[in-house]
Structure formats: C-alpha cells, structure tokens
Amino acid sequence: MNKESVEQHLTHLKQEYVRQLPGKLKEMNACWDHLQHTNWDIKKLETLKQASHKLLGSGASYGFPDISTAAKLLEHELEGLKDHIEPKARTRITKHLEQLKTAIDAAKKSLHTLATKQEPPLLTTPVKKPLATIAIIEDDQTQAEFLSLKLRERDYEVASFSSPEAFTEDTSQDHYDLIMLDVSFPEGPLAGLYWLEHIHKQLKTHCPIIITSARADFVARMRAVRAGASAYIAKPFDIDEVYKQIDSCLNIQKKDGKRILWVDDDAHILALYKEQLKQSGYLFEGITQPLKILEALESFHPDIIIMDYEMPGCNGAEVAAMLKQDVRFMTIPIIFVSGSNKSDGQNAQLNLLGNAFLKKPIDYASLLNTISTQLTKAKFLSGKIEQVSQRLEKNGLQTSRFFLENLETWLFQGNVSDESDAVYLAYATLDNVDYLRERIGLKHLSNLKLKLENTLSNHPLVQGNGCVFGQHSYLLLLRIAHSDNEKDALYALLHDINEQSWPIDTKSYKLSLSMGALELKQNNKLDEVISKVEAASFDAIHAGGNRVVWVSSEEASQEALNQKIKTLMNDHAFKLYFQPIVNLETDASVFEALIRLSDEEGHTYSPNQFMPWVDEELKGGSVALDQWLIEQAIAEINTFYDQHNEPLTIVIKLASSLAEIITLLPDIRFSTQKTLHHKKGKLIFSIPVEIIIKNLEKTKQIIESLEELGCGFMVEHLEPQKTHIKLLNDIGKVDLAKIKIEGKTDDEINQFIRQIQSNQQAFPTLVVSGIEDSTMLAHFWELGVRHFQGYFIQRPGEVLLLNEN
C-alpha cells in the first residue's frame, strides 16, 4: 500500500472514529444518570469504566490527546467506586464527563475539516512479500483497524480477532509470527491476561506475544511477564514504540540511518565506500588517522566500525582491544578489512573479540551482509549486558529487573522490622513533562531525564537504590532514620529537585516531581505496595503536582502468612520459573530452575518462606519436592526441543541433603533414561560449596553417578579461598562454577579466576553473578569470563523484553 493510499485509509478511519464518539458519550452519560438518580447498578458502573478505558486507549492514537486525558481522569475516579459514592467524587466525575464532551466536540470540528478536503482516487501498488504476519486480538474495532493500517504500511500482513476465543478457534494459528493481545475485554479488565495464562502452552503457535493495554500499572505488567508475554505496550499507542517493540520481538534489524565509521589510511577507499554505503541507506564518516578514532567515536557515535587491520603506527587488533575495555564502546561491532596475507593468521583471534574479518578487495554484497549481521549481534550483546548488570552506569539507578528482584527478595526475608532505619518505597513521576517536551524537544528531554536519574541516584536518601519505571517515573527505596520526620525528608528531596536549575543550551528549566510513598512493613507483597504508591503518585499529579501523597501498608501477620503457605504446599501449588545463565558470545540456552509457591491471585512465595515447612507439611518432604522438580525440568527440556529443535540445559538446585540425593540417583536414572534423550538437552545439578566441603566423598560419589547418567554438576558460591581452589582440583568433573564476588576486591577475584584457569587442564565454565555495571562486566570479559547470571525471569524459548518500561 503506497503512502497516498494509506493516508486516505487513515483519514476514513479517523472520520469513522469521530462519528461514533457522540453515541459513546451518550451511553456513558446514560449510565452515569442511572447510577446517580435510579439505583447503584454494578453492571452500569462496569459499562462506564469499560467505555472510559477504551477512549483512554484510542483517543490519542487517532490524534485526539484531550480525549485520552479526560478519559484517564474519569477512569481513575471510577476505579475506587464499589457500592456508594461521596458527593465530592460525584462532582469530579460529572466534571470529567463534561471535559470529555468538550474534547469530543473539538474532534467533531476536525471531522468537518477532514470531510471538506478533496480526496484523490485510491491508488494501488504491486503486492510485496510481507515482513511478517501479525495477529491482533482486540475487541475495539476502530483500534484494531487503526493498528492494522499502520502495520500494513510497514509491510506486515495483519489479521484481526475480536476476542481471544476467536483466535483460539482459528485453524491457522501457526501461520502467525507475532500476536498483539489487548488486556481488557467485556469479560473483565484482565480477561486477556487470564486467557494467556491458561492457554499459552496449548497454542499451536509459539511466537512472541505483545500485550497492549491502557493500563500501565505494575500489577498488569507483572502479570503479563509471568503469563509469558514478550513485551508490553501502553495505550494510547506511540506508533514508533509499537514498531520498535515488534522489530525487537521479531529481531528485525533496520539499516536505515545506522552510522558507519570507517578507519583506513587510504583516502580513495574511504571515498569509494562512502558513496556506496550512503546509497544503501547508511550514514558514513571516514578518517585516515587511527589515532583520531576516540575523537570520532565521541562526535559521530557510530553503530559499527570498519577498520583496516594494518595502518601506520598501530594495527586493528590493538585498537579493538582498547575499545573493548571502555564501557562506552565495548559493544560497538568492528569489521576488519585487509589485503595483507599477514592478517590471515589473526582471523581466529579477531573473531574471538566478537568482530568480523573481510579480505580486500571487498565484495560489496558480502560487506552489506556482514554489516547487517554484526549490527544484529551488537544489539544481541547490548541486550544481554543490560540483562545481567545491576545498573548500566556507575552513577545511574539500578535496572528495573535488579531492583524488583532484590526488593522482592528483601521483602521475602522478613527483615523489615530489623532495619535500624525506617524503609520507604516511593513512586516519583516527572509531572511537568508535557511543558518540557513542548519547549525543549524530545532529544533534550531525554538528556534531562538522564541527569535527573543521576541526581536521584546520588541523593543521600536514595544512594542508588531505585530504578526507572516507565517513561517519566522512578521507583525509589529510601532509608530514613526513625528519629527523623519522613514527610519532611521527602519534601526536602522534592525541594532539592525543584530548586535546582537544569540547563539546556543557553536556558535553564525547573523540574517538578509528584510522589506517592509508603512505609514498608513486615511481609508486604511486592505488587500491592507498588500499585499503592503508583496510584498515590497519580493522585499527587491530579492535585496539582510537586507534592507527596502518603498511603499506608498493613503489616501482615506472620502466623496467617505461614498458614497460607502451608495450605498452598498441601495443595501442591508449586510453579517453576527460569533464570537464564547468559553467554555473551552465543545464544546457547542455559537456565536455572527456580521453584516458587503461587497463589490464586498471582502472588509468589520464595523458598526462604516455604522451605522451613517442607519436611513437616509436604508428603515425602524435600525428596518428593526434588522428584517433582526433576520431572518438571525434564518435561521443559522435551517441550523446548519439540518446539525449537534445539537442546536446552537446565540447572537444578536440589533441596535434599547429600545422603538423600544419593537415594534419589535411581529415580534420576529412571527419569533421564526413559524420557530425556541426550540430544534434547541436559540436566545440571547444583550444590553450594559450603555443603560440599562438609562431605567431599559423598559429593564425588554423586558427581560420578551423574556423569554416568549424562547429567552435569555445578558448584555454587565459590569464593577466593585456597580451600575452594583445592576443592575444585579434588572433586572431579565440574561443568559450571558460580563465583560469589560480593564483598571481594578486584585483586582477589582476578587472582582466583586465573588460578582456576591455570590449575586445571579442563577448568569448569565460570559463571559470575552480582555484576554492578557494564564497567565491571568489561573487566570480567577481559579475564575470559563469558557466562553471567542476571536478575530476571524468562521462560526458555521466549523473547525477553528489554527496556520494557
């Protein structure tokens, strides 16, 4: 479909959308009149909520942001209503409906303008092969049509379904490369997620699933991730963000606008390829002096470097080694080119650096293919670095995955009351973002938000304990002395931000934050506390901004919590989650299985909470739990192989004692020989080093038996100690060794890794967790470490959403 044709179709859609708005508003007003003057009808209330929810998602997508704004305010006011309404709330709802009418009247005026424009005849273009086939599951027909047209404009083939059930009945499910699923349907505000949770494994297709929703709250996002979604896009749609997430899920690499820096002392070569690559859609910068490469990197910001291997004063390998040690440049791919035979022997070494090598004269088709391949690999590597790091920059906030995982673990440990300081969770939102965007533009706004992130991270109350959570929001964990006034402390933080001048070009601007906050209590649930502070932040914005709204959290009874955990154990409500062990050089699938209890509301409970009760409450105790874990892991390996035709390795941490593990060996033999073929994957069993040291002989017996069965072994919690080095030498074959780096100096870690690598002919694959930032990761890369474990959950075979906020 050509540009003119698409624009005409969009105009027709926009007109149709505006024409049906008065009818929707009439229905909403009728519901409101019934609730006010007839009787309080829950069905009428739900109808009103659904209508406002739909307008929230569609208004701005069609170019009417005022409709979305009014609908958002209305929906927020309706959310808290159940069986009665206060007079003040009644007044606010009536006001929001009036605001919605004003916005709709403005849209109708624009409809008249569109209708008076003369429309040229529709044109057609030759049929092109679609980039991919996408299924849209959305009950709002106008939204589905709008999205379909936008995607067809990008050469995607699109099919729409009005409900999850309609998609389930489609006999060609396996034809789709991606699914876009709305959250809200007439059956309920989370009906799409309920469907996904229950049907995901039964679908004929195993393609990525993108959740779309007008809900941007944490609970909906968390449920989407746990249900198996690959991405989450909030309505109203930012179509560029939609394209970005689709391309990411489908791993489509766009070359347009990518920047190539070419370093070669031959100016004629640079002139030739400058013209060719510009014609192919790339931006080009060439330099003839390699010593100026740092200057060019900082000014041009290339996506890829092409470099002559041999140049006056240095060679390409030396420059590459220097760049790999700088966190700013370590993920930029490098393509070496050379006409010298001397470089042939360096080919393998250069590839080990994660680069590529081409011989002169260069075949242009091969060059283009190599550029595309290396850009894809660079995106892959950058994503993995983000996955395993606590924070991307030393002065920045933590990644959301690390922050949420640590916060949940901290809450699970039940040590809130033991803190010397009171601990608070705050949700801070930049509330004058529209003002700033209008005056300084998106590029400057992005730089300003980065400065704000660093300022928040380095504030004495925060000290790095927080994350970016959404486009303009931050989750912050604050510690305030019991003797201090917490409200004064938070207002002091707002004052520090508000009073600071934030320079952009020659002007200075003011920033304004709205904040929701609560004090964390014993056994608080992660999703509940985040939902509360998020809603409170919205209330602060609604009240005028630049203020704090406090909410309360109740301390859960430990006795009641223990009873619930025991009940869930008796119901065998266990569930497996998977944490990837990332190889930065390959996409090999290695996952550690994490066992959790899960209740009907989607809350999870960690082993810290339920393991003390296993032997007492669960029939068969820890041995029975381990048997279930092994069965589930083998089933996952088989399912993964059937779907992807690739092997999968799963690491299992057993709960049983060494003596009990020995009694489990016959069961492991039976399960692996009967149901697990070696080509499908492998089980690796993990035991902490502190347990191994207590009984080395039993551990060696277990390792030998596992090796006979085709299973592997991982030592966990290795530390820079002579006894741990000796243990690795004495224990036998070890596949993986996870190193504990917390609280250790660089020299201790460096020496320890080198000793492991030098003292054994076939040393185990080293795995490092607890990476603080990309600089630390680059350091371990130089030591030869390629495997890292981060702070995120991902089912094997599913696309992991990066930058999900």
Secondary structure by P-SEA (a helix, b strand, c coil): ccaaaaaaaaaaaaaaaaaaaaaaaaaaaaaaaaaccccccaaaaaaaaaaaaaaaacccccccaaaaaaaaaaaaaaccccccccaaaaaaaaaaaaaaaaaaaaaaaaaaaaaacccccccccccccccbbbbbbcccaaaaaaaaaaaaaabbbbbbbccaaaaaaccccccccbbbbbcccccccaaaaaaaaccccccccccbbbbbcccccaaaaaaaaaaccccccccccaaaaaaaaaaaaacccccccbbbbbbcccaaaaaaaaaaaaaabbbbbbbccccaaaaaaaaccccbbbbccccccccaaaaaaaaaaccccccbbbbbbbcccccccaaaaaaaaccccccccccaaaaaaaaaaaaaaaaaaaaaaaaccccccccccccaaaaaaaaaaaaaacccccccbbbbbbbbcccaaaaaaacccaaaaaaaaaaaaaaaaaccccccccccccccbbbbbbbbcccccaaaaaaaaaaaaaabbbbcccbbbbbbbbbbbbbbcccccaaaaaaaaaaaaaaaaaacccbbbbbbbbbccaaaaaaaaaaaaaacbbbbbbbbbcccccccbbbbbbbbbbcccccccccccccccccccccccaaaaaaaaaaaaaaaaaaaaaaccbbbbbbbbccccaaaaaaaaaaaaaaaacccccccbbbbbbbcaaaaaacaaaaaaaaaaaaaaccbbbbccccccaaaaaaaaccccccbbbbbcccccaaaaaaaaaaaaccccccccccccccccaaaaaaaaaacccbbbccccccccbbbbcccc
